[in-house]
């Protein structure tokens, strides 16, 4: 089919978008099997496989089964409606070669079309060696928040110096020791130019960046509590201050969810109340 090896840039899943899309389709099919068949879903996996292999693919303009074997699949329900002819010798080689050329051309057209869609949302960015850039990070929280302050969370850390350019769209950065576990080559979409050369490096210790360029926002303390009465019960809420945020950015969270995710908050608050009573 004319496949070739493409080296992938770290933290850039779009490089292998086809695999990401296929995984999403297979996940939806497995979910449907689990919902429809319950505990016996694994016994029906052959039917899901048969369905996927015989589904029409817009990029190929045929089913994967036909692309692999060069003929349409005959299902048990339509056994007499799809004819099958015998091809031998050089004829089968010529037919297979013709099929491969058709599939390659259709894939090129589909790739060109998808590339044009993606390029409409892209900007041409380039940096030079010695430039300083900020590195994009993503905040994670384990607690569902009713009044999310995610827009105020830090989106970039740094700035860091560019050591070298790797390929067309990747750069190697000079990272501090605290980020030793992070791969130091990044796609250009993960970088933002620093307009002024910094006199000193920002303190990264306050944000514990993970190897996948995410950091977990942790609750620091409970500022106050409140109750909301419904017809049948009373729901308690806590006003929580989060790491990397001031008290003005505190949010209200359900007490039961906080206790299950962060029990240490209530242990420290009970200890402080005990000292105050003494």
C-alpha positions as CSV (number, residue, x, y, z in Angstrom):
1,X,0.0,0.0,0.0
2,X,3.0,2.3,0.0
3,X,3.3,2.7,3.8
4,X,6.3,4.4,5.2
5,X,7.8,5.0,8.7
6,X,7.2,8.4,10.2
7,X,9.0,9.3,13.4
8,X,6.5,10.7,15.9
9,X,7.0,13.9,17.9
10,X,6.4,13.5,21.6
11,X,3.1,14.9,23.1
12,X,1.6,15.3,19.6
13,X,-1.0,12.5,19.1
14,X,-2.2,14.1,15.8
15,X,0.9,12.5,14.2
16,X,-0.8,9.1,14.3
17,X,-4.4,10.4,13.9
18,X,-5.5,7.4,11.8
19,X,-4.8,5.0,14.7
20,X,-6.4,7.4,17.2
21,X,-9.6,7.4,15.0
22,X,-9.7,3.7,14.5
23,X,-9.3,3.2,18.3
24,X,-12.2,5.5,18.9
25,X,-14.4,3.5,16.5
26,X,-13.4,0.2,18.1
27,X,-14.1,1.6,21.5
28,X,-17.6,2.6,20.5
29,X,-18.2,-0.9,19.0
30,X,-17.0,-2.6,22.2
31,X,-19.2,-0.3,24.3
32,X,-22.2,-1.2,22.2
33,X,-21.4,-4.9,22.6
34,X,-21.2,-4.6,26.4
35,X,-24.5,-2.7,26.5
36,X,-26.4,-5.0,24.2
37,X,-25.1,-8.4,25.3
38,X,-24.1,-7.8,28.9
39,X,-21.9,-10.4,30.4
40,X,-21.6,-12.4,27.2
41,X,-20.2,-9.5,25.2
42,X,-16.9,-11.3,24.6
43,X,-18.7,-14.2,22.8
44,X,-20.0,-11.7,20.2
45,X,-16.7,-10.1,19.3
46,X,-16.5,-12.1,16.1
47,X,-19.7,-10.4,14.9
48,X,-18.2,-7.0,15.7
49,X,-15.0,-7.9,13.8
50,X,-17.1,-9.0,10.8
51,X,-19.1,-5.8,10.9
52,X,-16.0,-3.6,10.9
53,X,-14.2,-5.5,8.2
54,X,-17.2,-5.2,5.9
55,X,-18.1,-1.6,6.6
56,X,-17.7,0.9,3.8
57,X,-14.6,3.2,4.3
58,X,-14.9,6.6,2.7
59,X,-11.2,7.0,2.2
60,X,-10.8,3.6,0.5
61,X,-14.3,3.7,-1.2
62,X,-14.6,0.0,-0.3
63,X,-14.6,-2.2,2.7
64,X,-11.3,-3.3,4.4
65,X,-12.1,-6.9,3.5
66,X,-12.3,-6.0,-0.2
67,X,-9.1,-4.0,0.0
68,X,-7.3,-7.0,1.6
69,X,-8.6,-9.9,-0.5
70,X,-9.5,-8.1,-3.7
71,X,-13.2,-9.2,-3.6
72,X,-16.4,-8.5,-1.8
73,X,-17.3,-10.6,1.2
74,X,-20.2,-13.0,0.9
75,X,-22.4,-12.9,4.0
76,X,-24.5,-15.9,5.0
77,X,-27.7,-13.8,4.4
78,X,-26.7,-12.8,0.9
79,X,-24.8,-15.8,-0.2
80,X,-26.3,-16.1,-3.7
81,X,-26.2,-12.3,-4.6
82,X,-22.4,-11.8,-4.8
83,X,-20.8,-13.8,-7.5
84,X,-17.2,-15.1,-7.2
85,X,-15.0,-15.9,-10.2
86,X,-11.8,-17.9,-10.3
87,X,-8.7,-16.0,-11.2
88,X,-5.3,-17.8,-11.7
89,X,-1.8,-17.2,-12.8
90,X,-0.7,-13.7,-14.1
91,X,-4.3,-12.5,-14.2
92,X,-4.5,-12.5,-10.4
93,X,-1.2,-10.6,-10.1
94,X,-2.4,-8.0,-12.6
95,X,-5.7,-7.6,-10.8
96,X,-4.0,-7.3,-7.4
97,X,-1.6,-4.7,-8.7
98,X,-4.5,-2.7,-10.3
99,X,-6.4,-2.8,-7.0
100,X,-3.4,-1.6,-5.0
101,X,-2.9,1.4,-7.4
102,X,-6.6,2.3,-7.1
103,X,-6.4,2.2,-3.2
104,X,-3.2,4.2,-3.1
105,X,-4.7,6.9,-5.3
106,X,-7.8,7.1,-3.2
107,X,-5.8,7.3,0.0
108,X,-3.7,10.1,-1.4
109,X,-6.8,12.1,-2.3
110,X,-8.2,11.5,1.3
111,X,-4.9,12.5,2.9
112,X,-4.7,15.7,0.8
113,X,-8.3,16.6,1.7
114,X,-7.8,16.0,5.5
115,X,-4.5,18.0,5.3
116,X,-6.3,21.0,3.8
117,X,-8.8,20.9,6.6
118,X,-6.1,20.8,9.3
119,X,-4.0,23.5,7.6
120,X,-6.9,26.0,7.8
121,X,-6.5,26.0,11.6
122,X,-2.7,26.1,11.7
123,X,-0.2,28.9,12.0
124,X,3.4,28.8,10.6
125,X,5.6,29.0,13.6
126,X,9.4,28.9,13.6
127,X,12.1,29.6,16.2
128,X,15.8,30.0,16.2
129,X,18.5,28.4,18.4
130,X,18.9,30.5,21.5
131,X,15.3,31.8,21.5
132,X,13.3,31.4,24.7
133,X,9.9,29.8,24.6
134,X,7.2,28.8,27.1
135,X,6.1,25.1,27.3
136,X,2.4,24.3,27.3
137,X,1.1,22.2,30.2
138,X,-2.4,20.9,31.1
139,X,-4.0,21.0,34.5
140,X,-5.7,17.9,35.9
141,X,-8.1,17.6,38.8
142,X,-9.7,14.5,40.4
143,X,-12.7,16.4,41.8
144,X,-15.6,17.5,39.8
145,X,-15.9,21.3,40.3
146,X,-19.2,23.1,40.1
147,X,-17.6,26.5,39.4
148,X,-14.5,25.6,37.4
149,X,-11.6,28.0,37.5
150,X,-9.7,26.0,34.8
151,X,-9.4,29.1,32.6
152,X,-7.3,30.8,35.3
153,X,-5.0,27.8,35.7
154,X,-1.4,28.1,34.4
155,X,-1.2,27.0,30.8
156,X,2.6,27.5,30.2
157,X,5.8,27.0,32.2
158,X,9.2,28.4,31.6
159,X,10.6,30.1,29.6
160,X,13.3,27.7,28.4
161,X,16.1,28.1,25.9
162,X,15.9,26.3,22.5
163,X,19.0,24.2,22.0
164,X,18.5,22.9,18.5
165,X,15.9,22.3,15.8
166,X,14.9,18.7,15.2
167,X,13.3,18.2,11.8
168,X,10.7,20.6,10.3
169,X,8.3,21.1,13.3
170,X,10.2,20.0,16.5
171,X,12.7,21.7,18.9
172,X,14.9,20.5,21.7
173,X,14.7,22.6,24.9
174,X,17.1,23.1,27.7
175,X,15.0,21.9,30.6
176,X,15.8,22.2,34.4
177,X,16.7,19.2,36.5
178,X,13.1,19.2,38.0
179,X,11.9,18.1,34.5
180,X,14.5,15.5,33.9
181,X,11.8,12.8,33.4
182,X,10.3,14.8,30.5
183,X,11.4,14.2,26.9
184,X,13.1,17.4,25.9
185,X,12.0,17.5,22.2
186,X,8.6,19.1,21.6
187,X,6.3,19.8,18.7
188,X,6.0,23.5,17.7
189,X,2.3,23.5,18.7
190,X,3.4,22.9,22.4
191,X,5.6,26.1,22.4
192,X,4.9,29.8,22.8
193,X,7.5,32.4,22.0
194,X,8.9,34.5,24.9
195,X,9.1,38.1,23.6
196,X,11.7,39.3,26.1
197,X,14.8,37.4,27.2
198,X,14.2,36.5,30.9
199,X,16.7,37.7,33.5
200,X,16.1,34.7,35.7
201,X,14.3,31.4,35.2
202,X,10.8,30.9,36.6
203,X,10.5,28.6,39.6
204,X,9.2,25.3,38.4
205,X,9.1,23.7,41.8
206,X,5.7,25.2,42.5
207,X,4.2,23.2,39.6
208,X,4.9,19.5,39.6
209,X,4.8,18.8,35.9
210,X,4.3,15.1,35.0
211,X,6.1,13.2,32.1
212,X,3.0,13.7,29.9
213,X,3.1,17.5,30.4
214,X,0.2,17.6,32.8
215,X,0.2,18.7,36.4
216,X,-2.3,17.9,39.2
217,X,-4.0,20.8,41.0
218,X,-4.2,19.9,44.7
219,X,-6.5,21.4,47.3
220,X,-4.5,23.2,50.0
221,X,-7.0,24.0,52.7
222,X,-10.7,24.4,53.5
223,X,-11.6,28.1,54.1
224,X,-15.2,27.6,55.2
225,X,-18.2,25.3,54.9
226,X,-21.9,25.7,54.0
227,X,-25.1,23.6,53.8
228,X,-27.7,23.4,51.1
229,X,-31.0,21.9,52.2
230,X,-33.2,20.0,49.8
231,X,-36.5,18.4,50.4
232,X,-35.1,15.1,51.6
233,X,-31.5,15.8,52.8
234,X,-28.8,18.3,53.6
235,X,-25.8,18.6,51.3
236,X,-22.6,20.1,52.8
237,X,-20.2,22.1,50.7
238,X,-16.6,23.3,51.4
239,X,-14.9,26.3,50.0
240,X,-11.5,25.1,48.9
241,X,-8.3,26.9,48.0
242,X,-6.3,25.1,45.2
243,X,-2.6,25.0,44.6
244,X,-1.3,27.8,42.3
245,X,-4.4,29.9,43.0
246,X,-5.2,32.6,45.5
247,X,-8.1,32.7,48.0
248,X,-10.1,34.8,45.5
249,X,-10.1,31.9,43.1
250,X,-11.4,29.4,45.7
251,X,-14.3,27.2,44.7
252,X,-17.2,25.4,46.4
253,X,-17.0,21.5,46.3
254,X,-19.2,18.8,47.8
255,X,-17.9,17.6,51.2
256,X,-18.5,13.9,50.5
257,X,-16.5,14.1,47.2
258,X,-13.7,15.9,48.9
259,X,-13.5,13.4,51.7
260,X,-13.2,10.5,49.3
261,X,-10.6,12.1,47.2
262,X,-8.6,14.2,49.7
263,X,-9.2,12.8,53.3
264,X,-6.1,14.6,54.6
265,X,-7.9,18.0,54.3
266,X,-10.4,17.0,57.0
267,X,-7.8,15.4,59.2
268,X,-5.8,18.7,59.3
269,X,-8.9,20.8,59.8
270,X,-10.1,18.6,62.7
271,X,-6.7,18.8,64.4
272,X,-6.8,22.6,64.1
273,X,-10.3,22.7,65.6
274,X,-9.0,20.6,68.5
275,X,-6.1,22.9,69.2
276,X,-8.5,25.9,69.1
277,X,-10.8,24.3,71.7
278,X,-7.9,23.7,74.0
